[in-house]
Amino acid sequence: MDFRYAERKDTGLILQFIRELAEYEYMLDEVVATPELLEEWIFDKEKAEVIFLMEEEKEAGFALFFHNFSTFLGRSGIYLEDLYVRPEYRGKGYGKALLTQLARIAAERKCGRLEWWCLDWNKPSIDFYLSMGAEPMEDWTVYRISGPALKELAEQ
């Protein structure tokens, strides 16, 4: 098992992983990303990074992440947007390996934390995260403005 950072030539593969994850989460109809958008935002604007977990030169899983910032800690952190291991590779510890690799990246970059969201119904993932020492942020509620509401707010 090895890891590699995604390259521009992997844009289609990144989108394929995103779609597979979205299908697992029953959210495939919400994916509007295109190869062009991913290439622009990941590789041209460098707003996110992707690592692949490799098994025998095949991509078995991926993690898409970016830096956020904690004013309280006074340093950046890593926000994990997507983590996905293909079904045929599950049960081998690859999800933990991806999180461990992200923790190493965070430590190397002197980040203050590694964080992510998890769907409330996804009990297997929740149990997995808890087993690794992750703590749910029960005092916080996520808010989002997107689509027409974002455009309307921006135009005020």
Buried (B, 14 or more C-beta within 10 A) or exposed (E): BEBEEBEEEBBEBBBBBBEBBBEEBEEEEEEEBEEEEBBEBBBEEEEBBBBBBBBEEEBBBBBBBBBEEEEEEEBBBBBBBBBBBBEEBEEBEBBEBBBEBBBEBBEEEEBBBBBBEBEEEEEEBBEBBEEEEBEEEEEEEEEEEEEEEEEEEEEE
